[in-house]
Amino acid sequence: MREVRIVDVPYYNFINTKVITSWREGIVLTRIEKSIVIEAPVEKVFDFVADFDNFVKTQPPEMEMTVLSRDKGPYRVGFKVKVRAKLGGQVWEVEAETTELVKNKRHVVRQKGGALKKFEGTDLFEPTEKGTKYTLVLEYELPYSLLGKVIDKLKVRKDIEKGIDYTMKKTKELIEKG
């Protein structure tokens, strides 16, 4: 038995949001998908997003993100990072690894250790007439079974969506400024 709920909401006239929560065999996986058009070529957007230092620059201040360890250089398959961030009123530590990287098209990061049951982030890049459509897809599952579902619905998902909005707007601003 599977139930899927999809919500489409336009944000700031340039961010499009989809939230999908699926229930399957007692497992709750939240998927948030947001897109924005950045007025720059796909190569420039990809190179900016594929630089971990830029990821840190585009995070909202209230997340209080701290990089605990990281590989040197740009993202590549096998690139590892460990961060601590405040989300949903709680501090989380996540160890993540780049598992897929297709130049100017796709970048995938998966949790390899940490507090969440599952976490995967995918950056997608698509050329448009106005520049690049940049899409960020996050799929995650909180721990604590039923309590995790309640916490996600009441607080965490809202904080994640707010953080993604900030990150995408900041990414757009920094790239378009040059």
MIVEXPA-189113 format. One record per residue: residue number from 0; chain; x, z, y of N, C-alpha, C in turn. Coordinates in Angstrom, 2 decimals, always signed. Each point is the difference from the previous one (the first is absolute). Layout:
[NUM,"A",[X,Z,Y],[X,Z,Y],[X,Z,Y]],
...
END
This chain:
[0,"A",[+0.84,+0.00,-1.18],[-0.84,+0.00,+1.18],[+0.89,+0.00,+1.24]],
[1,"A",[-0.31,-0.88,+0.93],[+0.84,-0.12,+1.19],[-0.89,-0.16,+1.22]],
[2,"A",[+0.30,+0.76,+1.02],[-0.72,-0.10,+1.25],[+1.03,-0.32,+1.08]],
[3,"A",[-0.30,-0.96,+0.83],[+0.92,-0.38,+1.06],[-0.75,-0.03,+1.32]],
[4,"A",[+0.61,+0.59,+1.02],[-0.60,+0.02,+1.32],[+0.97,-0.70,+0.95]],
[5,"A",[-0.48,-0.99,+0.73],[+0.85,-0.73,+0.93],[-0.59,+0.14,+1.40]],
[6,"A",[+0.85,+0.33,+0.95],[-0.42,+0.14,+1.38],[+0.89,-0.90,+0.84]],
[7,"A",[-0.58,-0.90,+0.79],[+0.74,-0.86,+0.91],[-0.27,+0.46,+1.42]],
[8,"A",[+1.04,+0.35,+0.74],[-0.17,+0.47,+1.36],[+1.05,-0.65,+0.89]],
[9,"A",[-0.37,-0.71,+1.08],[+1.02,-0.54,+0.90],[+0.57,+1.12,+0.88]],
[10,"A",[+1.30,+0.04,+0.16],[+0.68,+0.99,+0.84],[+0.70,-0.71,+1.15]],
[11,"A",[-0.21,+0.46,+1.21],[+0.72,-0.44,+1.18],[+0.03,-1.51,+0.15]],
[12,"A",[-0.97,-0.71,-0.51],[-0.09,-1.46,+0.07],[+1.14,-0.73,-0.70]],
[13,"A",[+0.92,+0.70,-0.63],[+1.05,-0.71,-0.69],[+0.39,+0.65,-1.33]],
[14,"A",[-0.59,+1.13,-0.32],[+0.28,+0.62,-1.29],[-1.28,-0.04,-0.82]],
[15,"A",[+0.10,-0.47,-1.23],[-1.13,-0.06,-0.90],[+0.25,+1.00,-1.13]],
[16,"A",[-1.01,+0.77,-0.35],[+0.18,+1.07,-0.98],[-0.93,-0.15,-1.18]],
[17,"A",[+0.52,+0.25,-1.19],[-0.82,+0.09,-1.20],[+0.40,+1.28,-0.71]],
[18,"A",[-0.97,+0.81,-0.36],[+0.25,+1.19,-0.79],[-0.78,-0.16,-1.29]],
[19,"A",[+0.68,+0.09,-1.10],[-0.64,-0.13,-1.30],[+0.34,+1.25,-0.81]],
[20,"A",[-1.00,+0.68,-0.46],[+0.22,+1.13,-0.90],[-0.61,-0.37,-1.33]],
[21,"A",[+0.79,+0.04,-1.04],[-0.54,-0.35,-1.32],[+0.07,+1.20,-0.92]],
[22,"A",[-1.07,+0.19,-0.74],[-0.06,+1.06,-1.00],[+0.08,-0.67,-1.36]],
[23,"A",[+0.96,+0.42,-0.79],[+0.17,-0.61,-1.31],[+0.54,+1.07,-0.93]],
[24,"A",[-0.75,+0.31,-1.02],[+0.42,+0.98,-1.00],[+0.46,+1.30,+0.63]],
[25,"A",[-0.73,+0.46,+1.03],[+0.34,+1.25,+0.64],[+1.17,-0.09,+0.96]],
[26,"A",[+0.55,-1.18,+0.22],[+1.14,-0.17,+0.89],[-0.49,-0.58,+1.32]],
[27,"A",[+0.44,+0.59,+1.09],[-0.38,-0.52,+1.32],[+1.24,-0.59,+0.65]],
[28,"A",[-0.09,-1.26,+0.31],[+1.09,-0.70,+0.66],[-0.53,-0.52,+1.32]],
[29,"A",[+0.63,+0.39,+1.08],[-0.42,-0.48,+1.32],[+0.90,-1.14,+0.40]],
[30,"A",[-0.62,-1.07,+0.50],[+0.74,-1.18,+0.46],[-0.42,-0.24,+1.44]],
[31,"A",[+0.97,-0.04,+0.88],[-0.24,-0.29,+1.41],[+0.76,-1.28,+0.32]],
[32,"A",[-0.69,-0.95,+0.60],[+0.62,-1.28,+0.35],[-0.28,-0.28,+1.48]],
[33,"A",[+1.06,-0.23,+0.75],[-0.12,-0.30,+1.43],[+0.87,-1.19,+0.35]],
[34,"A",[-0.52,-0.83,+0.91],[+0.72,-1.19,+0.43],[+0.06,-0.06,+1.51]],
[35,"A",[+1.03,-0.65,+0.50],[+0.17,-0.21,+1.44],[+0.73,-1.33,+0.18]],
[36,"A",[-0.30,-0.70,+1.08],[+0.72,-1.23,+0.31],[+1.06,+0.34,+1.05]],
[37,"A",[+1.23,-0.35,-0.32],[+1.14,+0.23,+0.90],[+0.47,-1.35,+0.49]],
[38,"A",[+0.14,-0.12,+1.30],[+0.40,-1.28,+0.61],[+1.52,-0.17,-0.12]],
[39,"A",[+0.40,-0.34,-1.21],[+1.42,-0.25,-0.31],[+0.06,-0.72,-1.34]],
[40,"A",[+1.07,-0.76,-0.23],[+0.13,-0.70,-1.29],[+0.10,+0.98,-1.16]],
[41,"A",[-0.43,-0.45,-1.15],[-0.01,+0.82,-1.21],[+1.38,+0.57,-0.31]],
[42,"A",[+1.06,-0.76,+0.22],[+1.37,+0.46,-0.28],[+0.35,+1.22,+0.85]],
[43,"A",[-0.39,-0.02,+1.26],[+0.30,+1.11,+0.90],[-0.79,+1.26,-0.40]],
[44,"A",[-1.27,-0.17,-0.33],[-0.83,+1.14,-0.41],[+0.53,+0.59,-1.31]],
[45,"A",[+0.28,-0.86,-0.96],[+0.52,+0.46,-1.29],[+1.30,+0.77,+0.19]],
[46,"A",[+0.94,-0.57,+0.74],[+1.30,+0.65,+0.20],[-0.15,+1.36,+0.68]],
[47,"A",[-0.93,+0.11,+0.95],[-0.24,+1.27,+0.67],[-0.55,+1.03,-0.99]],
[48,"A",[-1.03,-0.38,-0.74],[-0.65,+0.92,-0.93],[+0.94,+0.35,-1.16]],
[49,"A",[+0.86,-0.92,-0.41],[+0.91,+0.21,-1.13],[+1.22,+0.84,+0.37]],
[50,"A",[+0.05,+0.51,+1.22],[+1.10,+0.87,+0.44],[-0.54,+1.44,+0.04]],
[51,"A",[+0.50,+0.86,-0.88],[-0.51,+1.36,-0.11],[+0.09,+0.76,+1.31]],
[52,"A",[+1.02,-0.25,+0.81],[+0.12,+0.68,+1.29],[-1.21,-0.30,+0.88]],
[53,"A",[-0.54,-1.21,-0.09],[-1.19,-0.35,+0.77],[-1.24,+0.71,-0.55]],
[54,"A",[-0.05,+0.19,-1.32],[-1.10,+0.75,-0.60],[-0.07,+1.39,+0.63]],
[55,"A",[+1.14,+0.65,+0.11],[+0.04,+1.35,+0.58],[-0.45,-0.04,+1.46]],
[56,"A",[+0.42,-1.01,+0.76],[-0.36,-0.11,+1.42],[-1.49,-0.21,+0.22]],
[57,"A",[-0.70,-0.53,-0.99],[-1.41,-0.34,+0.19],[-0.96,+1.06,-0.56]],
[58,"A",[+0.52,+1.13,-0.45],[-0.87,+1.04,-0.54],[-0.54,+0.90,+1.11]],
[59,"A",[-1.25,+0.46,-0.12],[-0.57,+0.85,+1.04],[+0.73,+1.35,+0.09]],
[60,"A",[+0.20,+0.50,+1.23],[+0.74,+1.25,+0.18],[-0.63,+1.19,-0.74]],
[61,"A",[-1.33,+0.04,-0.09],[-0.66,+1.13,-0.65],[+0.27,+0.07,-1.50]],
[62,"A",[+0.52,-1.09,-0.58],[+0.37,+0.03,-1.43],[+1.26,+0.82,-0.23]],
[63,"A",[+0.78,+0.22,+1.07],[+1.23,+0.78,-0.10],[+0.85,-0.45,-1.18]],
[64,"A",[+0.19,-1.32,-0.12],[+0.73,-0.56,-1.13],[+1.49,+0.35,+0.08]],
[65,"A",[+0.52,+0.45,-1.12],[+1.41,+0.31,-0.13],[+0.55,-0.80,-1.18]],
[66,"A",[+1.08,-0.72,+0.23],[+0.65,-0.74,-1.08],[+0.97,+0.96,-0.68]],
[67,"A",[-0.25,+0.30,-1.27],[+0.84,+0.93,-0.75],[+1.20,-0.71,-0.62]],
[68,"A",[-0.21,-1.24,-0.44],[+1.11,-0.81,-0.52],[-0.46,-1.45,-0.02]],
[69,"A",[+0.95,-0.91,+0.03],[-0.32,-1.42,-0.04],[+1.22,-0.82,-0.35]],
[70,"A",[-0.26,-1.17,-0.57],[+1.08,-0.95,-0.23],[+0.38,-0.63,+1.34]],
[71,"A",[+1.18,-0.51,+0.09],[+0.48,-0.69,+1.21],[-0.48,-1.45,-0.01]],
[72,"A",[-0.11,-0.57,+1.20],[-0.33,-1.42,+0.12],[-1.49,-0.27,-0.02]],
[73,"A",[-0.35,-1.30,-0.01],[-1.41,-0.40,+0.04],[-0.67,+0.21,-1.37]],
[74,"A",[-1.32,-0.10,+0.02],[-0.74,+0.08,-1.25],[+0.49,-1.07,-0.96]],
[75,"A",[+0.02,+0.33,-1.27],[+0.32,-0.93,-1.09],[-0.61,+0.62,-1.25]],
[76,"A",[-0.17,-0.77,-1.04],[-0.52,+0.56,-1.24],[+0.96,+1.10,-0.45]],
[77,"A",[-0.56,+1.17,-0.27],[+0.82,+1.15,-0.37],[+0.32,+0.93,+1.16]],
[78,"A",[-0.32,-0.39,+1.24],[+0.24,+0.85,+1.17],[-0.80,+1.29,-0.16]],
[79,"A",[+0.67,+1.15,+0.16],[-0.66,+1.29,-0.18],[+0.04,+0.82,+1.27]],
[80,"A",[-1.08,+0.76,+0.21],[-0.11,+0.87,+1.15],[-0.79,+1.24,-0.40]],
[81,"A",[+0.32,+1.11,+0.64],[-0.77,+1.23,-0.20],[-0.36,+0.52,+1.38]],
[82,"A",[-1.30,+0.21,+0.23],[-0.47,+0.46,+1.31],[-0.92,+1.21,-0.17]],
[83,"A",[-0.10,+0.75,+1.09],[-0.94,+1.11,+0.10],[-0.86,-0.31,+1.22]],
[84,"A",[-1.32,+0.12,-0.14],[-0.89,-0.28,+1.12],[-1.22,+0.89,-0.06]],
[85,"A",[-0.58,+0.24,+1.15],[-1.21,+0.79,+0.10],[-1.19,-0.95,-0.01]],
[86,"A",[-0.94,+0.29,-0.88],[-1.16,-0.87,-0.15],[-1.17,+0.82,-0.50]],
[87,"A",[-1.14,-0.12,+0.66],[-1.17,+0.76,-0.42],[+0.21,+1.49,+0.10]],
[88,"A",[+0.84,+0.43,+0.95],[+0.26,+1.41,+0.20],[+0.97,+0.61,-1.01]],
[89,"A",[+0.58,-0.82,-0.84],[+0.91,+0.48,-1.03],[+1.31,-0.80,+0.07]],
[90,"A",[+1.10,+0.63,-0.40],[+1.29,-0.68,-0.04],[+0.20,-0.56,-1.41]],
[91,"A",[+0.35,-1.31,-0.06],[+0.19,-0.71,-1.27],[+1.42,-0.53,-0.06]],
[92,"A",[+0.59,+0.02,-1.18],[+1.28,-0.66,-0.23],[-0.23,-1.13,-0.99]],
[93,"A",[+0.57,-1.15,+0.31],[-0.16,-1.16,-0.87],[+1.35,-0.69,-0.16]],
[94,"A",[+0.33,-0.33,-1.24],[+1.15,-0.85,-0.29],[-0.57,-1.38,-0.34]],
[95,"A",[+0.46,-1.02,+0.70],[-0.54,-1.34,-0.21],[+1.11,-1.00,-0.23]],
[96,"A",[-0.37,-1.10,-0.64],[+0.96,-1.07,-0.31],[-0.65,-1.35,+0.24]],
[97,"A",[+0.77,-0.91,+0.60],[-0.47,-1.38,+0.14],[+0.03,-0.64,-1.38]],
[98,"A",[-1.17,-0.49,-0.43],[-0.10,-0.58,-1.34],[-0.19,-1.51,+0.03]],
[99,"A",[-0.34,-0.52,+1.17],[-0.16,-1.46,+0.13],[+0.30,-0.40,+1.43]],
[100,"A",[+0.72,-1.10,+0.16],[+0.34,-0.51,+1.32],[+0.08,-1.51,-0.08]],
[101,"A",[-0.92,-0.68,+0.68],[-0.02,-1.45,+0.06],[+0.12,-0.36,+1.48]],
[102,"A",[+1.14,-0.53,+0.40],[+0.30,-0.28,+1.40],[-1.15,-0.72,+0.70]],
[103,"A",[-0.39,+0.56,+1.15],[-1.04,-0.55,+0.88],[-1.40,-0.02,-0.63]],
[104,"A",[-0.19,+0.70,-1.13],[-1.31,-0.01,-0.66],[-0.50,+1.38,-0.38]],
[105,"A",[+0.85,+0.82,-0.65],[-0.50,+1.22,-0.64],[+1.11,+1.04,-0.16]],
[106,"A",[-0.39,+1.26,+0.20],[+0.89,+1.14,-0.21],[-0.82,+1.12,-0.62]],
[107,"A",[+0.42,+0.53,-1.16],[-0.76,+1.04,-0.71],[+0.89,+1.23,-0.20]],
[108,"A",[-0.57,+1.16,+0.32],[+0.68,+1.29,-0.18],[-0.89,+0.87,-0.89]],
[109,"A",[+0.58,+0.64,-1.00],[-0.75,+0.89,-0.89],[+0.65,+1.37,-0.02]],
[110,"A",[-0.87,+1.01,-0.11],[+0.50,+1.36,-0.15],[+0.68,+0.15,-1.35]],
[111,"A",[+1.18,+0.59,+0.00],[+0.72,+0.28,-1.24],[+0.01,+1.49,-0.29]],
[112,"A",[-0.37,+0.80,+0.97],[-0.08,+1.44,-0.17],[-0.62,+0.61,+1.24]],
[113,"A",[-0.63,+1.14,-0.16],[-0.60,+0.65,+1.16],[-1.35,+0.60,-0.33]],
[114,"A",[-0.68,+0.42,+1.05],[-1.22,+0.78,-0.14],[-1.24,-0.82,-0.39]],
[115,"A",[-0.01,-1.28,+0.29],[-1.18,-0.81,-0.30],[-0.01,-0.42,-1.46]],
[116,"A",[-1.20,-0.22,-0.54],[-0.08,-0.53,-1.37],[+0.45,-1.45,-0.02]],
[117,"A",[-0.36,-0.74,+1.06],[+0.40,-1.40,+0.10],[+0.09,-0.37,+1.47]],
[118,"A",[+0.98,-0.84,+0.32],[+0.10,-0.56,+1.35],[+0.68,-1.35,-0.10]],
[119,"A",[-0.62,-1.00,+0.59],[+0.59,-1.33,+0.07],[-0.36,-0.61,+1.35]],
[120,"A",[+0.99,-0.53,+0.69],[-0.21,-0.68,+1.27],[+0.47,-1.44,-0.10]],
[121,"A",[-0.82,-0.93,+0.47],[+0.34,-1.42,-0.04],[-0.13,-0.58,+1.40]],
[122,"A",[+1.07,-0.64,+0.47],[-0.02,-0.74,+1.26],[-0.14,-1.48,-0.35]],
[123,"A",[-0.97,-0.67,+0.63],[-0.20,-1.43,-0.22],[+0.14,-0.74,+1.32]],
[124,"A",[+0.58,-1.21,-0.05],[+0.29,-0.78,+1.20],[-0.54,-1.41,-0.20]],
[125,"A",[-0.78,-0.47,+0.97],[-0.63,-1.32,-0.11],[+0.07,-0.70,+1.36]],
[126,"A",[+0.57,-1.20,+0.06],[+0.05,-0.71,+1.28],[-1.40,-0.38,+0.47]],
[127,"A",[-0.21,+0.08,+1.31],[-1.26,-0.42,+0.62],[+0.31,-0.87,+1.21]],
[128,"A",[-1.03,-0.55,+0.61],[+0.20,-0.81,+1.21],[+0.58,+0.84,+1.13]],
[129,"A",[-0.35,+1.30,+0.04],[+0.45,+0.86,+1.09],[+1.28,+0.78,-0.34]],
[130,"A",[+0.51,-0.15,-1.21],[+1.20,+0.74,-0.38],[-0.03,+0.39,-1.46]],
[131,"A",[-0.17,+1.32,-0.25],[+0.04,+0.51,-1.36],[-1.13,+1.01,-0.23]],
[132,"A",[-0.72,-0.19,-1.09],[-0.96,+1.02,-0.42],[+0.79,+0.95,-0.90]],
[133,"A",[+0.10,+1.25,+0.47],[+0.70,+1.05,-0.74],[-1.05,+0.92,-0.59]],
[134,"A",[+0.01,+0.15,-1.32],[-0.97,+0.84,-0.69],[+0.74,+1.11,-0.72]],
[135,"A",[-0.51,+1.21,+0.14],[+0.55,+1.15,-0.70],[-1.07,+0.52,-0.94]],
[136,"A",[+0.34,+0.12,-1.27],[-0.91,+0.50,-1.03],[+0.60,+1.27,-0.58]],
[137,"A",[-0.75,+1.11,+0.07],[+0.44,+1.25,-0.61],[-0.97,+0.37,-1.10]],
[138,"A",[+0.54,+0.34,-1.15],[-0.80,+0.53,-1.11],[+0.61,+1.33,-0.37]],
[139,"A",[-0.85,+1.01,-0.08],[+0.52,+1.33,-0.32],[-1.06,+0.82,-0.73]],
[140,"A",[+0.50,+1.03,-0.67],[-0.87,+0.97,-0.64],[+0.60,+1.37,+0.25]],
[141,"A",[-0.83,+0.89,+0.53],[+0.45,+1.36,+0.26],[-0.03,+0.81,-1.29]],
[142,"A",[+0.79,+1.06,-0.06],[-0.08,+0.89,-1.16],[-1.27,+0.85,+0.08]],
[143,"A",[-0.20,+0.85,-0.89],[-1.07,+0.99,-0.02],[-1.35,-0.52,-0.44]],
[144,"A",[-0.07,-1.16,-0.60],[-1.24,-0.48,-0.61],[-1.17,+0.04,+0.99]],
[145,"A",[-1.02,+0.79,-0.28],[-1.20,+0.04,+0.83],[+0.30,+0.50,+1.41]],
[146,"A",[+0.83,+1.02,+0.11],[+0.37,+0.52,+1.31],[+0.74,-1.07,+0.81]],
[147,"A",[+0.86,-0.78,-0.66],[+0.70,-1.09,+0.68],[-0.96,-1.02,+0.58]],
[148,"A",[-1.08,-0.28,-0.72],[-1.01,-0.95,+0.49],[-0.63,+0.52,+1.29]],
[149,"A",[-0.33,+1.29,+0.00],[-0.64,+0.61,+1.17],[+0.97,+0.01,+1.18]],
[150,"A",[+1.24,+0.43,-0.24],[+1.01,+0.05,+1.06],[+0.24,-1.40,+0.57]],
[151,"A",[+0.06,-1.00,-0.87],[+0.21,-1.38,+0.46],[-1.13,-0.43,+0.91]],
[152,"A",[-1.22,+0.22,-0.44],[-1.16,-0.45,+0.78],[-0.11,+0.73,+1.33]],
[153,"A",[+0.27,+1.30,+0.02],[-0.17,+0.79,+1.21],[+1.15,-0.15,+1.00]],
[154,"A",[+1.22,-0.18,-0.49],[+1.13,+0.06,+0.93],[+1.08,-1.06,-0.21]],
[155,"A",[+0.53,-0.10,-1.20],[+1.20,-0.80,-0.23],[-0.22,-1.47,+0.32]],
[156,"A",[-1.06,-0.59,-0.52],[-0.24,-1.44,+0.23],[-0.11,-0.30,+1.49]],
[157,"A",[-0.68,+0.87,+0.74],[-0.13,-0.20,+1.45],[+1.37,+0.04,+0.68]],
[158,"A",[+0.84,+0.96,-0.42],[+1.34,+0.10,+0.58],[+0.85,-1.22,-0.36]],
[159,"A",[-0.14,-0.47,-1.24],[+0.77,-1.18,-0.41],[-0.44,-1.22,+0.80]],
[160,"A",[-1.31,-0.19,+0.15],[-0.48,-1.14,+0.77],[+0.47,+0.08,+1.45]],
[161,"A",[-0.06,+1.17,+0.58],[+0.48,+0.19,+1.38],[+1.49,-0.32,+0.09]],
[162,"A",[+0.78,+0.46,-1.00],[+1.43,-0.27,-0.02],[+0.31,-1.48,-0.15]],
[163,"A",[-0.77,-0.70,-0.86],[+0.21,-1.44,-0.18],[-0.33,-0.74,+1.30]],
[164,"A",[-1.09,+0.39,+0.65],[-0.35,-0.63,+1.29],[+1.15,+0.14,+0.99]],
[165,"A",[+0.55,+1.20,+0.10],[+1.11,+0.25,+0.91],[+1.20,-0.88,-0.38]],
[166,"A",[+0.35,+0.02,-1.28],[+1.15,-0.75,-0.48],[-0.15,-1.49,+0.28]],
[167,"A",[-1.18,-0.54,-0.25],[-0.19,-1.44,+0.21],[+0.04,-0.36,+1.49]],
[168,"A",[-0.62,+0.82,+0.82],[+0.04,-0.26,+1.45],[+1.43,+0.10,+0.52]],
[169,"A",[+0.74,+1.00,-0.47],[+1.40,+0.19,+0.43],[+0.88,-1.14,-0.48]],
[170,"A",[-0.23,-0.45,-1.24],[+0.76,-1.13,-0.55],[-0.26,-1.25,+0.86]],
[171,"A",[-1.25,-0.27,+0.29],[-0.38,-1.14,+0.84],[+0.67,+0.10,+1.38]],
[172,"A",[-0.08,+1.17,+0.60],[+0.57,+0.22,+1.33],[+1.51,-0.23,+0.00]],
[173,"A",[+0.71,+0.58,-0.96],[+1.47,-0.13,-0.02],[+0.45,-1.43,-0.29]],
[174,"A",[-0.70,-0.70,-0.89],[+0.38,-1.38,-0.31],[-0.30,-0.92,+1.17]],
[175,"A",[-1.17,+0.14,+0.59],[-0.38,-0.91,+1.09],[+0.79,+0.26,+1.27]],
[176,"A",[+0.48,+1.22,+0.20],[+0.86,+0.30,+1.15],[+1.36,-0.67,-0.15]],
[177,"A",[+0.40,-0.20,-1.24],[+1.27,-0.67,-0.27],[+1.06,+0.96,-0.30]],
END
